[in-house]
Amino acid sequence: MTENASEGANTLSIRDNRTGRDYEVDILDGDVIRAMDLRQIKVNEDDFGMMTYDPGYTNTASTRSTITYIDGGKGILRYRGYPIDQLAEHSSHLEVAYLLLNGELPTRSEFDDFVHEVTFHTYVHENIKELFSGFRYDAHAMGMVMSGVAALSSFYPEAKSVDDPDARSQQIIRLIAKMPTLAAYAYRHHRGLPYVYPENELGYTANFLNMLFSVGSREYNPNPVLEKALDILFILHADHEQNCSATTMRVIGSANADPYSALAGAMGALYGPLHGGANEAVLRMLTRIGSVENIPAFMEGVKRREERLMGFGHRVYKAYDPRASIIKRTADEVFEVTGRNPLLDIALELERIALNEDFFVERNLYPNVDFYSGLIYQAMGFPVEMFPVLFAIPRTVGWLAQWEELLNDPEQRIARPRQVFEGASERDFVLMDDRT
Ligand code: SDX
């Protein structure tokens, strides 16, 4: 806080015209001001002071971070400085997981150690099967996996030691390792098939596919094209800075809750159709449209606000989501193996219209990460209920990286926003018989 304005100073001059008073507020690096510096702005000395009002936090930085950088105007996405297209081309999900957690790409020995740790923590306690057996056969997979994650907090009470780096690392490994197992168990429960245990000699994504799709004693060898495609999708979904579910992870984590409880909450946020549940909503939308001929009527419904074009639009990207471009290319490779998804024609026509018609162009409604991913998942044989789970598996490492950054940030405190109260002023209680 500086006392007197000087031309060119790194400050904001604020004149409160209600009182004629002038204030100087420091502009910090990152082109931000501290919201608390506004509290000095008052009319009367005993006023609470000025706050910002920002529903949905559209213009509020909740943290400093070094994990993921997005330039929404240019469609740029980098994990720890590495462009997403280079990571998708050259890396693997577990290598990207190491990068997100540790800030640097691993050496060969660091990577081998990390993979070994993850590989040998893929089993879940047998009691999880009892938990899952309580769900109906048609229970949504996201509801089951979210419950399974929350339940894990009861199996690892040491997870409450969130200030112990070793305890945190152990839970991080466990969560990355066990999410595919929980997801596969939920899928097998839905299908009425016996659970398949993790195979330690398989890679992370191959092991997941094996737990999902192997049947009986027949040797199951995942198609390498599909395995690679799923691993690329995992890379693309691993983190996305302060999105709704990462913010949820941070808010719950700010209370020093254990990471399983926080991650179950983050999954709840991701489940929403405006967020990670959009990939499922896209498939349901494409199926409901049914044919290219029905698109004009649907799009008129969007313009009348009777429909929402799921898989389009983004709070940050006002250009093409770079992940959507990579997923679109990956879809072509998958369809070479699985056969073309007939809904692709509808998707491509929706995109063509959205990129050309004013209503959509004016609102920057480009395809986002969720628009094409579901077409790949469906072609690979996943039911739509698994789509948000396929988002949650890779995003687990992003949530955990954000969570650990929060705990290591000396500036962070328990999340507790303020409100603008517009409710009733004080009034006396009226007994029931006296109420009219
Ligand atoms: C993800 O944050 C992240 O990083 C998320 C994510 C990640 O990796 O974590 O990228 C993953 O969640 C991607 C988004 C998936 N969701 C969807 O595809 C659902 C459809 N999209 C929207 O609901 C919407 O675009 C949001 C939720 C993604 C963004 O919402 P905003 O930023 O609050 O935008 P808005 O609702 O204020 O929309 C601005 C305008 C409005 O028009 P007006 O009422 O002002 O005239 O655009 C319109 C909206 O009505 N609009 C849409 C639309 N999205 C915005 N109109 C039709 N269809 C849409 N999809």
Residues whose N, C-alpha, C, O or C-beta is under 5 A from the ligand:
A	BS01	SDX	H240 N243 C244 P273 L274 H275 G276 A278 E307 R308 L309 M310 G311 F312 G313 H314 R315 R363 N368 D370
